[in-house]
Amino acid sequence: MDLDLAGRTALVTAASGGIGRGVAEALATAGVRVAISSRTRALLEEVAETLAASAGGRPKIVVGDVCAEGGPAAIAAEAASALGGRVDILVNNAGGARPITGEVDESYWEMSFTLNFMAARRLAERVIPAMKAARWGRIINISGALVAPKLNAAAPAKAALASWSRTLSIELGGFGITVNTIAPGRIDTAQIRKLHPTEQSRADFIKQNIPAGYFGEPCDIGHLVAFLASPLARYINGAAIPVDGGAVRRAL
Ligand SMILES: NC(=O)c1ccc[n+]([C@@H]2O[C@H](COP(=O)([O-])OP(=O)(O)OC[C@H]3O[C@@H](n4cnc5c(N)ncnc54)[C@H](OP(=O)(O)O)[C@@H]3O)[C@@H](O)[C@H]2O)c1
């Protein structure tokens, strides 16, 4: 299927590994000119090198921390400039969970909300004016479980992301901009390897929770992002789509 994405531009955060890398690959393969961002230049260079021959060309590298003060503004500005002036597609992928072990202080909660929600909002606010002017845009937010089985700060922050995303879709729908959320189940990345460090722990989790019988791969998220980013998905707005192998859902 031709996704009609050739020539579009995208900024993907946390694209030096895991899901973000899979998203960057799917978009670049579909002909999108991609800016990949994270904190580590060497890892981004590696990703850019592997995608150098893609239809979208070698991704632009934008080094930055989405949690730093002024980070999102600087990342958005550098990406727009590297992409010839505009970001058509924003993929807010940076995020993550840290389990609570023992006492945690305020900074634990604040950091999670900054990483999983505030950074996405700040980035979106930077790219929306140009999307409105162009009367075309795509914002795709990567959420996750909205209710965790054990207390952690990521699930409530992801719930904030999903709630904001839905309302934003209402506000922007009339401008040809869609805002959607993808809720990954277990996707095999470094973050998930830390959570399930042994073969046995992975097998046990899969048996209890994932009808498909395996962890997903970053490309499983990437393919949906590419479709949602495309003009073909113009009528999908404000959706929250689980990609989880049919897992028992805590995402909705
Ligand atoms: N994997 C899953 O099963 C799963 C499930 C539910 C939700 N999710 C969500 O999917 C997204 C991606 O998860 P993942 O599993 O691919 O994560 P991951 O494998 O842990 O990858 C983390 C990526 O985030 C970047 N990063 C971390 N902190 C950053 C910061 N402050 N600023 C910029 N970049 C930062 C890292 O790059 P640098 O170190 O180079 O900065 C790396 O590229 C997250 O939002 C996560 O919550 C994942």
The ligand as an SDF file (V2000), in Angstrom:
LIG
                    3D

 48 52  0  0  0  0  0  0  0  0999 V2000
    8.3830   -1.3060   25.4750 N   0  0  0  0  0  0  0  0  0  0  0  0
    7.1650   -1.4950   25.9420 C   0  0  0  0  0  0  0  0  0  0  0  0
    6.7100   -2.6150   26.1170 O   0  0  0  0  0  0  0  0  0  0  0  0
    6.3000   -0.3120   26.2930 C   0  0  0  0  0  0  0  0  0  0  0  0
    5.0660   -0.5680   26.9170 C   0  0  0  0  0  0  0  0  0  0  0  0
    4.2300    0.5040   27.1990 C   0  0  0  0  0  0  0  0  0  0  0  0
    4.6330    1.7920   26.8790 C   0  0  0  0  0  0  0  0  0  0  0  0
    5.8420    1.9980   26.2980 N   0  0  0  0  0  0  0  0  0  0  0  0
    6.2250    3.3800   25.9670 C   0  0  0  0  0  0  0  0  0  0  0  0
    6.8480    3.4260   24.7010 O   0  0  0  0  0  0  0  0  0  0  0  0
    7.8410    4.4570   24.6880 C   0  0  0  0  0  0  0  0  0  0  0  0
    9.1690    3.8870   24.2450 C   0  0  0  0  0  0  0  0  0  0  0  0
    9.5420    2.8430   25.1330 O   0  0  0  0  0  0  0  0  0  0  0  0
   10.7660    1.8710   24.8490 P   0  0  0  0  0  0  0  0  0  0  0  0
   10.4460    0.5960   25.5180 O   0  0  0  0  0  0  0  0  0  0  0  0
   11.1460    1.8920   23.4140 O   0  0  0  0  0  0  0  0  0  0  0  0
   11.8950    2.5770   25.6910 O   0  0  0  0  0  0  0  0  0  0  0  0
   13.4600    2.2330   25.7530 P   0  0  0  0  0  0  0  0  0  0  0  0
   13.8060    0.9970   25.0140 O   0  0  0  0  0  0  0  0  0  0  0  0
   13.7940    2.3000   27.2030 O   0  0  0  0  0  0  0  0  0  0  0  0
   14.0780    3.4430   24.9580 O   0  0  0  0  0  0  0  0  0  0  0  0
   14.2700    4.5800   25.6220 C   0  0  0  0  0  0  0  0  0  0  0  0
   14.6070    5.6480   24.6100 C   0  0  0  0  0  0  0  0  0  0  0  0
   14.2770    6.8360   25.2530 O   0  0  0  0  0  0  0  0  0  0  0  0
   15.3480    7.7500   25.1350 C   0  0  0  0  0  0  0  0  0  0  0  0
   15.2180    8.6430   26.2740 N   0  0  0  0  0  0  0  0  0  0  0  0
   15.1160    8.2880   27.5810 C   0  0  0  0  0  0  0  0  0  0  0  0
   15.0180    9.3990   28.3410 N   0  0  0  0  0  0  0  0  0  0  0  0
   15.0310   10.4440   27.4980 C   0  0  0  0  0  0  0  0  0  0  0  0
   14.9570   11.8510   27.6660 C   0  0  0  0  0  0  0  0  0  0  0  0
   14.8450   12.4000   28.8850 N   0  0  0  0  0  0  0  0  0  0  0  0
   14.9830   12.6660   26.5670 N   0  0  0  0  0  0  0  0  0  0  0  0
   15.1000   12.1210   25.3350 C   0  0  0  0  0  0  0  0  0  0  0  0
   15.1800   10.7960   25.1060 N   0  0  0  0  0  0  0  0  0  0  0  0
   15.1470    9.9730   26.1800 C   0  0  0  0  0  0  0  0  0  0  0  0
   16.5750    6.8500   25.1080 C   0  0  0  0  0  0  0  0  0  0  0  0
   17.6320    7.4060   24.4100 O   0  0  0  0  0  0  0  0  0  0  0  0
   18.8790    8.1590   25.0800 P   0  0  0  0  0  0  0  0  0  0  0  0
   19.3420    7.3260   26.2310 O   0  0  0  0  0  0  0  0  0  0  0  0
   19.8280    8.2450   23.9400 O   0  0  0  0  0  0  0  0  0  0  0  0
   18.3380    9.4850   25.4800 O   0  0  0  0  0  0  0  0  0  0  0  0
   16.0460    5.6840   24.2550 C   0  0  0  0  0  0  0  0  0  0  0  0
   16.1510    6.0120   22.8740 O   0  0  0  0  0  0  0  0  0  0  0  0
    7.8400    5.0490   26.0920 C   0  0  0  0  0  0  0  0  0  0  0  0
    7.0180    6.1810   26.1270 O   0  0  0  0  0  0  0  0  0  0  0  0
    7.2470    3.9340   26.9400 C   0  0  0  0  0  0  0  0  0  0  0  0
    6.6310    4.4110   28.1230 O   0  0  0  0  0  0  0  0  0  0  0  0
    6.6900    0.9920   26.0120 C   0  0  0  0  0  0  0  0  0  0  0  0
  1  2  1  0
  2  3  2  0
  2  4  1  0
  4  5  1  0
  4 48  2  0
  5  6  2  0
  6  7  1  0
  7  8  2  0
  8  9  1  0
  8 48  1  0
  9 10  1  0
  9 46  1  0
 10 11  1  0
 11 12  1  0
 11 44  1  0
 12 13  1  0
 13 14  1  0
 14 15  2  0
 14 16  1  0
 14 17  1  0
 17 18  1  0
 18 19  2  0
 18 20  1  0
 18 21  1  0
 21 22  1  0
 22 23  1  0
 23 24  1  0
 23 42  1  0
 24 25  1  0
 25 26  1  0
 25 36  1  0
 26 27  1  0
 26 35  1  0
 27 28  2  0
 28 29  1  0
 29 30  1  0
 29 35  2  0
 30 31  1  0
 30 32  2  0
 32 33  1  0
 33 34  2  0
 34 35  1  0
 36 37  1  0
 36 42  1  0
 37 38  1  0
 38 39  2  0
 38 40  1  0
 38 41  1  0
 42 43  1  0
 44 45  1  0
 44 46  1  0
 46 47  1  0
M  CHG  2   8   1  16  -1
M  END
$$$$
